[in-house]
Amino acid sequence: MFVVVSYDIPDDRRRTRVCNLLKNYGAHVQYSVFECNLKEKDYAAMRKRLERLIAEEEDNVRFYFLCREDVKRVRWIGKRGVATDADYYLH
């Protein structure tokens, strides 16, 4: 599955930990945005690990799921395109 993960975390220490965790799952495409090609089990593991890191009353982490056709329609301006390392998207 192709998932765009974005976050807004005011605490520097938690934000750094979240960023470092997400680097294990996808491409860091903007300051607080990652594009991830994941299997269901990897998404579940990532989400569980994120839930342990964040402060729910202060932080915001969002997951946007894109199907193969949606990924094809993504447009950008600048040097980096869409992170499409894996051969799979939504099942």
C-alpha positions in Angstrom: 0.0 0.0 0.0 1.1 3.6 -0.6 0.7 5.8 2.4 1.6 9.4 2.9 2.3 10.1 6.5 2.3 13.7 7.8 2.8 14.9 11.3 2.6 18.1 13.4 4.5 17.6 16.7 5.4 20.7 18.8 7.9 18.9 21.0 11.4 18.8 19.4 12.4 15.5 21.1 9.2 13.6 20.1 9.3 15.1 16.6 12.9 13.9 16.1 12.0 10.4 17.3 9.0 10.2 15.0 11.1 11.4 12.1 13.8 8.8 12.8 11.2 6.1 13.1 9.5 7.0 9.8 12.9 6.9 8.0 12.7 3.1 8.5 9.5 2.9 6.6 9.6 5.4 3.8 11.1 8.4 2.0 11.3 11.7 3.8 9.9 14.0 1.0 9.2 17.2 3.0 9.9 18.4 6.5 7.1 16.5 8.2 5.9 14.3 5.3 6.9 10.7 4.4 5.9 8.6 1.4 5.8 4.9 2.3 5.3 1.7 0.3 4.2 -0.8 2.9 2.8 -4.2 3.4 -0.2 -4.4 5.8 2.0 -5.9 8.5 4.6 -3.1 8.2 1.9 -0.4 8.3 0.5 -2.0 11.5 4.0 -2.2 13.1 4.7 1.4 12.1 1.4 2.7 13.5 1.9 0.8 16.8 5.4 2.2 17.2 4.1 5.7 16.4 1.3 5.4 19.0 3.9 4.7 21.7 5.9 7.8 20.7 3.4 10.5 20.4 1.4 12.5 23.0 -2.2 12.2 21.7 -3.3 15.4 23.5 -0.6 17.5 21.7 0.5 15.7 18.5 -1.1 15.0 15.2 -0.1 12.2 12.8 -2.1 11.6 9.7 -2.1 8.7 7.2 -3.3 9.2 3.6 -3.8 6.0 1.6 -3.3 6.2 -2.2 -4.2 3.6 -4.7 -2.0 2.9 -7.7 -4.1 5.3 -9.9 -3.9 8.1 -7.3 -0.1 7.7 -7.1 0.1 8.1 -10.9 -1.7 11.4 -10.6 0.6 12.9 -8.0 2.3 16.0 -9.4 5.1 18.1 -7.9 7.4 21.0 -8.5 11.0 20.6 -7.6 13.7 18.0 -7.6 12.1 15.0 -6.0 9.3 12.8 -7.5 7.1 10.3 -5.8 8.8 7.5 -3.8 7.8 4.4 -5.7 10.4 1.9 -4.6 8.1 -1.1 -4.1 6.0 -3.0 -6.7 2.8 -3.0 -4.6 0.1 -0.6 -3.5 -3.3 -1.1 -2.0 -4.5 -4.7 -2.2 
